[in-house]
Amino acid sequence: MRARIFAEENRKWWTLGAVAFGLFMIMLDNTVVFVALSSIQSDLHISQSELEWVVNGYALTFAVLMLTGGKLADLLGRRRIFIVGLTIFTLSSLACGLATSAAILIGARVVQGAGSALMNPATLSIITATFPPRQRGMAIGIWVGVSAMALAIGPLVGGVLTEQINWSWIFFINVPVGIAGVIVARLVIDESRDESEEQRLDLPGLISSGVGLFALTYGLIEANNYGWTSTRIMGSFIVAVVALAIFVLLELHQRVPMLDLTLFKNPTFAGANTVMLLVALAMFGVFFFNSLYLATILGYSPIQTGATFLPMTVLIVFVAPLAGKFSDKIGSRWLMGAGLVLLSGSLLSFSRLGIDSSFWDILPGLLLGGVGMSLAMTPTTAAAMGSVPVNKAGIGSAVLNSMRQVGGSLGIALMGAIVASSINVKPPSPEYRVQFINGYQNALHVAAAIAIVGAIVAVATVRKVRHPETQPVLEGA
């Protein structure tokens, strides 16, 4: 019966649908919680600091364990780790929805981040192991489209659920989707793994990278709260530098390293990962502060704020797969460059917004951003994954996603610092809106310059990767 339902020629598309299930949940959780924070604070009577950790606990764990998740996927089996991560994520989502205190909610969010870190690298490595090179770009384009759609509609979904039902349903909604995802993944995904003769878990590498990434991410997120030159933040950065330096030294001398640093000898892999870092650096802070601008300056409701991003979402959903298809034919280099130039134009368009701007003033930036994100993200992902051997797809995916997470954290911190430097009054003051706009515009100019740097890096480093049409070794499903 299973063979008749899932014919071999269609099986890879069922596989793509299964991993898209899990990916949608991961990405949705990155943004869906923001519009529910005030309701959570009021309902659970938690402090501002505790509220921040509801968001940061998930983000930190996600970033710290990403490399571990990629290595485990290659080592123990990509389908197995995907299903384990999805199960952890689903159960912790239920715990989040049932939480009655800050400690329970923060703890459940940390576990959620661990589940995401196992799932995320596995989704991309499963695609790389399942699709032949000639179709891989289109499949990755769909992967990027699902990711971007979830990120973009998160505020809208969160606003609707919070206003119409209860904040806990932003977590409960993950439960039926997660259960369906586990069942479908078990049915349609073939197991694959790194079949190298010698395999072992690199515990020193895991510990040093975990400490380094945790310290770096913590410092970037908390810098605006404690000050960039405070003892706490400077200490975090020093720990990050020391731990990551130890990690690099360990990986250079380990017989079977967690991260094969020789991957970075490939200029396309190194360039694509640098571009991913710069895209996230330029855009993640914009998403955060655009939402803040719409709510604080223009007075939009949570639902209105989420709906405003729909034009960008729709464009990404439709253009990302096309960008992947074109990258299969012509390569990623010039598509990435063009996409980043369009993103720079989008950021400059947003920088012209003011206190009395309307939706029609916002729309050009959304349209440019939708096309630019599609042209930048999909070919960047295709270039990075196309430049690594299939048996290293898990760790390649983990590196790429770690670049995005770290770049996103840095982007929010950088834009936050620029915006904060222009504000010296509290929100009730009539001067607050003017000062916020000044800082917001300055931050957007910096982000636009970062996007142009990304375009230069893409054109200078990325080349079309050609692989023979070989299929990976798969275990019986």
N, C-alpha and C positions, 0 to 999 in steps of 0.2 A: 504493500500500500504506500509506504514511504517513498519507494522508488518511482511509483507512478505519479505521485503528487509533485515530487521535486525532481523533475527530469534533469539530467546532467547539464544540458545547455542553459537551463534557467537557474541552476542551483546557486551560482555566484551572486545572482541578483537577490535571491532570498537571503543569502548571507549578508549582503549589503544592507538590506532592510532590517535584519536582526541587530547588527551593530549600530545602525542608525537609531534604533529604539533606545539603546543604552546611552549613546552619545547625546541624544536630545535631552534626556534627563540630567546628565552632567552639566551641560551648557545652560539649561534652563535655571538650574540652581545657582548659577553664578550671578544672575540678575533678578530672579523672581522675588528674593527676600527683601530687596531694598525698599519697596513701597509698603511693606508690611511692618517695618521696624517700629514705627510709632505705636501701632496697635499691639505689637508684642511687648513693648515697654510698658504700656498702660495696663495690659492684662496680667502680666507676670510681676509688675512692680519692680523692675530691675533698673540698675543705674546706667548712666551713659557709658561708662567704661565696660560694663558687662554687655551692653548692647553692641558695642564695637566688636567684641570678641565673638558674638553670634555670627558676624560676617568673617572676621579675621581667622577664627579657629578653622573654618572650612578652607579658606584660601591658603593658609600656611601649611596645613597638612597635605593638601593637594599638591602644592609646589614641592615640598620636602620629599614626598614619597614617589614622585613621578618617575625618577630614574630607577628606583627599586621595582616599581610596577612593570617597567619595560623589560628589565632584566629577568624578572620572574616569568613574564610572558614567553620570552625566548627560551628560558630554561625548563619550565614545567609544562608548557603548552599554552598557546594563545587562547584557545576556546576555554580551557579550564580556568585560567586566570580571569578572563572576561566574565564568566559565569559567577565565580567567587566574588569578584568586585561588585557585580550587579546585585547579588544577594545581600552583601554587606550594605550597599547603598540603600536598597529597598527596606531592609529591617531598620536601619538607622533613621530613614525618613519617617517610618511609623513612630519611632521613639521621639523624633522631633515634634511631630504633631501632637503627641500625648504628653509632652513636657509640661510640668507644673512649676518649674523653677528655672532660674538662670543657669544653675550648675548642670541640671539635666539637659537643657537645650544646648548649651555650649559643648558638653561632652558628646551629645549625639551628633552635633555638627562636625566635630573633630573626626568621629568615626565615619561620617558621610564623606569627608574629604579623603580618608584612607580608601574607601570603596571607589571613589572617583579616580584616584591615582592608580589603582589596579586596572580599572576599566579603560581609561582614556588611551594609554599607549597600545593596549590590546586591540582597540577598534581599528586603528590605522594599520597596525602590523597584520591583522587578519585580512584587510583589504589588499595590502601589498602581496601577501602570500596567496591570495585567491585569484586576483585578476592578472592576466598577462600584460606585459608592458604596453601593448597597443591600446588597451582599454583602461589602464590604470589611472590616467589623468582624468578621464570622465568620471570614474568611480570616486576619486578623491574630490572632484568638483562637487559631487552630490554630498559627500561627507562634509565639505566646507559649508555648503548651502544649508544643510541640516543644523550644523553648529551655529552658523550666523543667525539663522531663523530663530533658534531657541534663545540665543543671547538677546536678540532684538525684541521678541514678543514676551520675554520674561517680565518686564515691568507691566505690560498690559494684562497678562494672565494674573500676576500678583495683585494688581489693582482690582480686577474684577472679583477674584476670590475673596480678597480681604474686605472689600466694600459690601459684596452681596452675600457672603456666607460667614467665614471666619478665617483668621490668619493661619490657623492650623491646617487648613486645606491646601495651602501651597506646598505642604509636605505630604499630606495624605494622597494627593493626586499621583504621587510617584509610585504608590504601592501597587495598584492594578497594572500600571504600565510596566513596572519592574517584574512582576510575576509573569506577564505575557512575554516579556523579553527573555526571561530564563527558559521558558518552554520552547520558544521559537529558536533560540540559540542552540539548545540541546538537539533540536531536530535537524537544523539546516547547516550548521557550521562544521566543517571538517577540521580536525585537530591538526596543528602544525607547530613546529618548534625548531630551535637551533639544533641541528643534528651533528655538530662538531664532536669529535671523539672525547675531548676533555671538557667537562662542564662542572663548575662549582660556584657556590655563592660567595661573593667577595665582601665579607663582613666588614673589614677595615674600610673599604671603599664606601659601603652603605652608610657606615657611621659617620665618617668624615664628610661625605657629601650631604648627609642629612643635617648635621650640625651647621655646616657652612650655609646651606640654602635656607635653613630655618633662621639663622642669625641675620642673613642678608634680607630676607623677606620681612622679618620682624622690624629691622631697622628702617626699611623703606616705608612700611605701613605706619609705624609709630613716630616717624621723624617730625611730622607736623604737630603732634601732640606734646612731645617733650623738647623739641628744638633740635636742629641738625647738629649743633655743637655740644649738646648735653652729654654728660658722662655715660648715660644709659645707651644713647644712640651711637656715640663714637665707639663705645665698648662693643656694641653689636657688630659694627662694621669691622672692627679689628678682629673679632672672633671669626667673622665670615671670611676675611682675607686669609687668616692663618689656617682655618679648617679647609678651605678650598685649595690653598696651596699644598697642604698635606695630601689632599685627595688627588691632585694632579701628579705629585711625586709618587704616590702609591700606584696610581694607574699606569705610570710609565715603567714601573719596575715589577708589577704583578705578572705572574705567568699567565693567568686567566683573568684579566681585569673586568670590572663591571662595565666600564666605558672604554671602548676601544678608541683611544685618541688618534690612532692612525686614520680614522674616518675623516678627521679634519685636514688631512693632507690633500683631500679632494677639494679643489677650490669651489666646486659647485655646492657641495655639502656645507662647507664653511660659509660661503656667501649666502646661501639660502637661509641658514640659521641666523646669520647676522641680520638679514632683511626681516625675518620674523620678529626678532628682538626689537628692531626699529619700528616696524608696523605697530606692534603692541605698545611700544613706548609712545608713539604719536597718537594712537586712537583710543586706548582704554581709558585714559584720563578724560578724553573728550566725551565719551559715552557717559561717564560719571557726572561730569560737570555740566554737560548739556541737560541731563535730567534735573540737576539742581537748578540750573538757569530757568528751565521751563516751570518748575514748581515754585521756586522762591521769587523770581523776578517777574515772570508773566502770570503767576497764580494758577497754573494748570493743576487739575486734580490728578490723582494717580492714574486713572483710566485715560484721561486726556494726554498725559505725558507719554504713556505707553503707546497710544494710538498715533502720536505724532511721528514715531519712528517707523510706521508701517511702510511708507514709500521706499525707504532704504531696505527694509526687510524683503519686500516683494522683489525688488531689483536683484538683491543678492541671491534669493532662491532661484530665480530664472537665469541669471547671468553666470553664476558660479559653475554650473555644469557645462555651459558653453565654453567658458574660459578653460576648463579642464580638457575639453575635447580639442580646442585649438592648441593647447600646450602639448597634446599628444602629437599633433601634426607639425607644428613649427618650433616647438621648444618653449621654454618658460621665460627666457631672458628679457625679450622686448615687451612681453605682456606684463611682467613684473614692473619694469621701468615705467610703462604707460600707466599702470594702475596706481603706482605711488605718486606720479605727477598729478593724476586726477584727485587722489586723496589730499595732496597739498592744496589743490584748488578748492576742495570741499572745506578744508580747515580755514582757508582765507575767507571763504564765503561766510562761514559761521562767525568769523572775527568781526564782521560788519554788523552783527546783531546788536540791538540796543534795548533800552528800557521799554520802548513802545513797539517793538517788532511784532509782526503778525506771522501766522503760519506760512503765508506766501513768501515772506522774507526768509523763512527757514528752509523752504522746499528746495531751492537750488543746491544748497549744501548737502541735503539728504540725497538728492539724485546723483550728484557727483560722487558722494561717498559710497552709495550702493554699487555703482559701476566700478569705482576705484578699489573698493574692498574685494570685490569678486575677482578683478584682474590681478590684484596683488596676492591675495591669500591662496587661491587655488593653485596657480602656477608655482608659487613659493613652496607649498606643501609637496606638489608633484616633483619639483626639482630636488628637494631634499630627500624624499623617499626613493626617487628614481636613481639616486647616486649611491645608495647603500645596497649591499647584497641582501637578498631576501632573508637569509638566515640571521641577519642583524637588524631586521625590520623593527623588532620591538624596542631595542635600545635607540635606534634612529628616531623612531616616533617619540620616545620619551624625551630625548634631547630637544627635539623641535617643540614639543609642548611645554617643556621647562623654559625654553627661551620665551615663549609667549606669556607664561605665567609671571616670570621674573620681569619681563618688559612691561607687562600690564601693571604690576605693583609699582615699578619705578615710574611709569607714566602717571599714575594717580598721585604718587608722592610728589613728582616734579611739578605737575600742574597745580596741585594743592599748595605747594610752597610759593609758586608764582602768584596765584590768586590771593593767598593769605598776605603776601608782602604789600598788597595794595589796600588792605582793609585794616582800619584801626578803630572801627566803631562796631557796636552790636546791631543785629538785624532790626530792632525797632527804630533805630535812627533813620531819618530820611536820607542821610548820606550813604547808608549801607549799599543801596542798590547801585548808585553811581560808582562807588569804589569796587564793588563786585564786578561790574561790567568792565572796568579798566583792567583789573587783574585777569579776568576771563579772556579779554582780547589779547593781552600780552602773552598769555599762556598758549593761545591758539597760534600766534605768530611763531613761537618756538616750536610747536608741534608741526607746523607746516614746513619749517626748515628741516626738521628731523626726517620728514617724509621725503624731501628732496635728496637728502643724504642717502636714504634707503634706495632711491632710484639709481643713484650713481653706483652704489655697491652692487646692485643687481646686474646692471649692464656690464660692469667691470669684471665680475667673477663668475657669473652663471653661464654654463654652456649646455647644449642639448646632450642628454645622456642616451646612449643607445645600448640596449641589452639584447642578447639573443632571445628568441621566443622559447624560453624554457619554462616548464611548470615546476613548482616547488614539490618536494617530497611530502605527501600528506599521509597521515595515519588514517586508518578506517574510522568512519564516523560512528 
